[in-house]
Amino acid sequence: MDINRIVNLAAYAGKIMLESGAEIYRVEETIVRISKNYNIPTVDAFVTLNVIIVSASGEYDRNISIIKRVKQRTLNLEKISQVNNLSRHIKDEAYTLDEMEDKLTKIQCSKSYSTKIIVLFSGIAAAFFSLAFGGNMHDFPVSFAIGCILSLISKYLSILQSNEFFINTICGAVTALIALTSVKLGMGAHEDTIIISSIMLLVPGLSITNAIRDTIAGDLISGISRGIEAFLVAIGIAVGAGAVMRLWLVLGGIQL
């Protein structure tokens, strides 16, 4: 039994899940499950938002501990589901270590939706949010355009490895500027509805949900960290949108 290889494989699976936005308890569960399915009797996993620590002991009391650093996190529920299902069927399918490494590498390298699809549906989501919040058919196309623009800005700023606070501040400012300008030009009808419906794309709903779930599960460090992260994102959105709206009023723009 190659305990070193097994533990590294389990940690790699956990890293994929953590990078994809999985809850802390789910990541720890998966690491332990994979290790025990390969007959490691004792294994402990400690996971935070940025670090995975795994310690295990095998035959002849041989101990091994590894640490993996997670620098970037995104949202990909499909990867979480695939790794979770894979870990549950190791014994049923009799996967060898080579097969597991192969499958995990394929999951890690699998591509998400194309940029065009993401941009299109971001616009559609923002547009229908405007109707849900009481907007009309004048607000609909403006919200659609803002949704598409925000998706593109977020995509390319992420490629440049900008931090989340900066990205959300810029997106909030762009949202307010386009909404106010469109109403001023007669293209939109309700600037408040357009702004609210568009920034719904930026609201960290999953981070808030996972923060609550991690806290309830007893992972207080990760729960508090996720909560602070969501709070900073919300501040970034408010700072960006609020600064533009204030500047607009100072310069004699439309009255809100």
Buried (B, 14 or more C-beta within 10 A) or exposed (E): EEBEBBBBBBBBBBBBBBBBBBBBBBBBBBBBBBBBBBEBEEBBBBBBBBEBBBBBBBEEEEEBEBEBEBEEBEEBEEBBBBBBEBBBEBEEEEBEBEEBBEBBEEBBEEEEEEEEEBBBBBBBBBBBBBBEBEBEEBBBBBBBBBBBBBBBBBBEBBEEEBEBBEBBBBBBBBBBBBBBBBBEEEBBBBBBBBBBBBBBBBBBEEBBEBBEBBBEBEBEBBBEBBBEBBBBBBBBBBBBBBBBBEBBEEEEBEEE
